[in-house]
Amino acid sequence: MNVSTAFLQAPMKDAVWLRFPSDLPVEVYPGLRAGVFVHIQRAVYGLKDAPKVYTSYFKKKVSSLGWTEIAESILVRKNKKGEIVALLVMHVDDLFIFSPSVDEDVKQIQELFNIDQPERMDNGELHSYVGMSIRMRPGEMLLDQSTYIDGMVKGVSEEAKKPLTEKESDFLLPETAETDMSLQEQQQKNVRCLGWAVKTQPSLSFLFSHLFRFNSRPSCESVLASEKALWHAFKTFRPLSLRSVPSLPVLLVWRDASY
């Protein structure tokens, strides 16, 4: 579900003043006056700390409902025995709730925040979210990034599409490669694409972590290596299947050491 105009629901504690521009379309909004200063009372979009203000405010409010943060933007709710019975994942203004009493959980949060109409994802239908297709069925969740992965290899060089030989793997990323900062944007773009593909292709996690080291010192070799990694992901990807087990749910959090 989506928190409607999320940032604007969080109050600003610091004194922030905004000066309206001289070319303000006052004919559209007659109540406004060009050039005047106004006191900002909410975490309006555009302020650097608006995301932090909102997320901190949200977490504090839902803590009154029993939600506790155990990792960045990952909250859980426990029963009287201390067992985790519900999971809440935040992605800015998007909320994902996994709970046996999800309707009641949603209702409680709606009493604290202005929430758009929630969308159920456990009905067996295909849903899409930030380049990922999701299908939930009883006891199973399928995550597929085929469309995203197809798109990320557009522009990959023909050299990168060649099979990686055993000899090439020895000098693919030589530490002595000459740094070329003009390639940094391309290097970072490739690694960023690979990093998102890791969400459903966990076998790529070490490769992503290794290539990330070269974002600050790109070279012709590192760009080629990142393109080869993208092509490898394209040729080997498959939907990720998550299946339930007959026990309490266990939350596994992967954190890349390069960050």
N, C-alpha and C positions, 0 to 999 in steps of 0.2 A: 504494500500500500504506500501511498505517497502523502507526505505532509505538505499541505497546500501552503504556498508562499512561506516556506519554512523559516527563513531567516527573519521575516517580519513578525514572527510569533515570539521571538526572543527579545527581552528588554535590554537596552544598553545601559550599563552602569557608568561608563566613562562619559564625560561631557564632550559631545561631538556636534559641531555646528557646520551647516552647509549653506553656501551662498548660491542662490539661483542664478543661472546665466542671464545675460542681458537680452538674448534672443528667445527667451521663454515664450512659448505659444499661449499667451494669456487669453487669447480669444477662444481657445479650446478649454482651458481651465480658468474661468473668470476669477476664482478665489485666490489664485496665485499672483504674486507680484515679482516682477523681474528685478534682480539685483539685491533682494533682501536676504537676511540671514535667518535660518530656521534651526531650531534645536532638534537634533535627531534622537528619537526616543526608542527606536527599534533597530535591530541589526540589519540595516538595509543592504541590498546587494551592491557590491562595489567596494565596500569597506574591507580592508585586508584581514581584519580579525573577525569579520561577520561569521564565517564558517565555524570558528572556534567558539564564539559566543553562543551560537545556536546549539552546537553539539553538546557543550557543557550544560546548557540550560535544559536540553531534552533529557540527558542522562540523569540530572538532578531530579527532574519532575517524575520520571518513570520509576525512580528508586523508591518512591512512596508506594508503588504498586508491587514492590518486591523484586524488581529487576536489579541485578548486580553485574557490573562490568568485570569480566574476567580477562579480557584482552581488548586491544583497541577496537572500539565500535562493535564488540561482541558481548551481549548481555545474556544472563541466564536467570531463571526463576526456579527456586527450590521448594520442595515440600517440607513438612514438619520434620521429616527424618533427615533433612539435609541433602536429599537426592535431587539432581537436576531433572526437572520435568518439562521445561520449556526453554526455547532458544529465540533470541531476538538479535538480528543482524542489521546494522545501520550502514547505508551507503549514501552519505549526505542526507538528502530528504526522502530516500527510499527506505522502507522498512520491510524486513522479511521475518515473519513469525512462524515458528514451528512448535506447535503445542496441541495437546489433546483437547484443550478447551479454547481453541483459537478464537471462536466467536466472542467469548467473554473477555478475552485479552484485548481484542480489537476494540470492543465497546469501552473498556476502561481507558484505553489510550485516547479514544475519540472524545472522552470527557475532559481531557487535558489539552488536546490540540485539535486544530481544524484539519481534518483528514479527508482526502478525496475518497470516493467510493472504493473500498478494498477489492482486490481481484484474487480469487481463489486459484491456486495453481496445482491443487491436488485432485483435479477432476479428470485426469487422463488426457486432457487436450494439450495441444502444442502452444507454448508461450515463448515470447522472445524478450530478452533483456540484455542490453548493451552488447550486442553481437553474439549472444548465446541463446540457443534454443533449449527450452526446458520442458520436459514431460514427466509428470509425476503420476505413478500408478501405485496401487496397494503394494507396499513392500519394496518399491523400486523408484529411483529417480534417474532419468537419462539427461545428460548434459552434452550438447552438440555445438561445436563452433565451426562447422564445415564452411558456412558462408563467409565467416570472418577470415578463416585461414585461406580460403580461395582468394580473397581480396588482397591479403597481405603479401602474396608472392608476385603480384603484378609489378613489373619493372625489374625483377630479379635478373641478373645477367646470365647469359648462356653458359659462362664459365662456372657459375655457381650450381648449375643444373647437372654438371658432370658428376658421375659417381666418385665418391671419396675413396681414393686408394690408400692402402696401408702406408705407403711412402709419404703421401701428402699429409697424413695425420701427424707426422713427426715434426713438420715445420709449418703447420697451418697458422699458428700464432707465435712466431719467434719473439722472444723478449727484446731482441735487438732491432726490431722493425722500426723504421723511421716514422716518427709522429708527424701527421699532417692534420692540423686543426681545421682545415677547410672541409674535412670529411666528417667532422664531429656530428653535424646535424643528421647526416645519413646513417651514421653509426648508431646514434641514439634512437632514431626512428626504427631501425631494424630490431634493436634489442627491446625496445618498448613493445613492438608487435609480438615478439617472441614471448615476452613476459606475460602478456595477456593470454596467449595460447597455452601457457603452462597451467592455467586454471583447469583445463580438461585433459591436458597431456602431461601428467606429473613426471613422466620419464625425461622431459626436457628441462627439469628444474636445475640440475647441475650445470647443464650446458648454458642456460640463461645466466646463472650466477657467474660462470667463468667469463662469458662474453661481456658482462656488465662491467668488469674491471677495466675494459679498454674504452669505455665511454669518455674518459678524461684524457686518453692518449690514443686517439684513433690513428689508423694507418691503412694503407691499401689492403694489407693482409687481414686486418681485423674486420674491415667492411666486407671483404670477400667471405670471411668465415661466418659473419652474421647472415649473409645472404644464403650461404650453404645451409646454415641452421634453419632458416625459414623454409627452404626448399625441402629439407629433411622432414620438417614438421608437416608440410603439405603432403608429402608422399606416404607418411606413416600414420597420419591422424586417424582416430576412430572415436566414436561417441564414448563418453565416460559413463559407466553404469555404477550407481551407488545403491546397494541393497541393504535392507534391514537385517539385523541379527537378533536372535531371541535373548536379548539382555538389555540392560540400560544403555541408552545412547552415549557414545564417547565422542567428544569434540576434539578433533586433531587440528592443530594450527601450525601451518608451515610458515616459517619466517626466513627470508633469504639473508644470509650473512653479509652480502655485499652492501646492504642498506645500513 
